[in-house]
Amino acid sequence: MLRKNLLPALLVVAAACGSSNPDQPPAPDGAGQPDSNNPNPDGPVSTATDPAEDGPDTVATSTAAIPGSAAGRTLQATVFTPSSSGSHPLVVMSPGFQLERTQYTSYAQHLATWGFLVVLTDYADSGFSMDHQKAADDISSVIDWAIANQQVEATAIATAGHSLGGKLSIFAATQDERIGAVVGWDPVDSNSPSVAPQKMTGMTAAIAVIGETTNGSGGSFGMPCAPTADNFKTFYAAAPSPALQITFAGADHMDWVDDPSCFFCGLCDAGTATPADVRKVSRRLDVAWLRRHLLDDAAMDTWLLTPPEQGLAIEHR
């Protein structure tokens, strides 16, 4: 699409979850802090422990420049390493379009407290002309790098992401059978190639999505941030079993970022839900879904199917 002035560019950002954020946004809602309800943070996690709360591990962070899927492609990343010994299940995490990876620090930190090694990346592409196929291929390159350079369990690999990052996380799983589970936070199937349902036939990963309907229509300048025809429900409809979908009543598309006060976030119509609640429910989903389908932890079923919050519509198969 030709862009003759600033307004269309702003619309593209709004429609595809774009924003800029402070250099060091907070990790809100207590993410990464010791759990006062766990008297032995180095001990085993009780099956009664809410996965929305931090797990027992402490977390070390480091940065890396990871080679992408083609020459000249490099992904800047932060690696979140749990303190527990041995190999760890791996999660590759991808941000929304035009959002920096630091907007998702709380999610990566939280998963790492539960023993997951998380690689949170920026994209190799910049600007508005992102190649979705190459970006999905890059996720597989990050997996290759992690297996070669980190203590990860090569048979327990997941992807996760928000908006465009949710789409690409699912896209990568359609073409890389090493990916056993995916979590998408309000994923949007925008731009070419479309993933749902075209590329999801025959995929084997367990898919969970959480999303909202506030931004399915309307929006600033008449452009919705998560159009109904391309929203999270399209991925669930095309997903194989097992699959799970949570609709969070009153949430909006930007409730999933760590700093929803960012400038471009205001281009998405605001919902009525509390952003901290949306992030808490999503962090529980991350841990419970990935422990269930990567580690065969059946104790997570209760947290997945009967979470304590009101206003959640859950479908599963």
JONORBEL-V239267 format. One record per backbone hydrogen bond with DSSP energy under -0.5 kcal/mol. NH is the residue of the N-H (numbers start at 1). CO is the residue of the C=O. If there is no record, write none. Layout:
nh={NH;NH}
co={CO;CO}
//
This chain:
nh={4;9;10;11;12;13;14;15;16;17;18;19;25;28;31;33;36;38;39;43;49;53;57;60;62;64;66;66;68;73;74;75;76;77;78;79;80;80;81;81;82;83;88;90;91;92;93;93;94;95;97;99;103;104;105;108;109;110;111;112;113;114;114;115;116;117;118;118;119;120;120;121;121;122;130;132;132;135;136;137;138;139;140;141;142;143;144;145;146;147;148;149;150;152;153;154;156;157;158;159;160;161;162;163;165;167;168;169;170;171;172;173;174;174;175;175;176;179;180;180;181;182;183;184;185;186;186;188;189;190;197;199;200;200;201;203;206;207;207;208;209;210;211;214;216;220;222;223;224;226;228;230;231;234;235;236;237;238;239;239;244;245;246;247;248;248;249;249;251;255;256;257;258;262;266;266;267;268;272;273;275;277;278;279;280;281;282;283;284;285;286;287;288;289;290;291;292;293;294;295;295;297;298;300;301;304;305;306;313;313;314;315;317}
co={2;5;6;7;8;9;10;11;12;14;13;98;22;26;28;30;34;35;37;40;46;50;113;81;79;77;64;75;73;70;72;66;74;64;120;62;78;118;60;79;80;58;151;156;117;158;91;119;160;121;16;96;100;101;102;104;105;106;107;108;109;110;111;112;111;89;80;116;91;78;118;93;119;76;128;130;192;131;132;133;134;135;136;137;138;139;140;141;142;143;144;145;146;150;88;152;153;178;90;181;92;183;94;185;162;163;164;165;166;167;168;169;170;171;171;172;172;176;157;178;157;206;159;208;161;184;210;163;230;188;195;195;195;197;197;200;180;205;242;182;244;184;246;251;213;267;219;220;222;215;216;227;228;231;231;232;233;234;235;236;207;315;209;313;211;246;247;311;248;252;253;254;103;259;262;263;264;265;250;250;273;274;274;275;276;277;278;279;280;281;282;283;284;285;286;287;288;289;290;290;291;291;296;297;298;300;301;302;247;311;312;245;243}
//
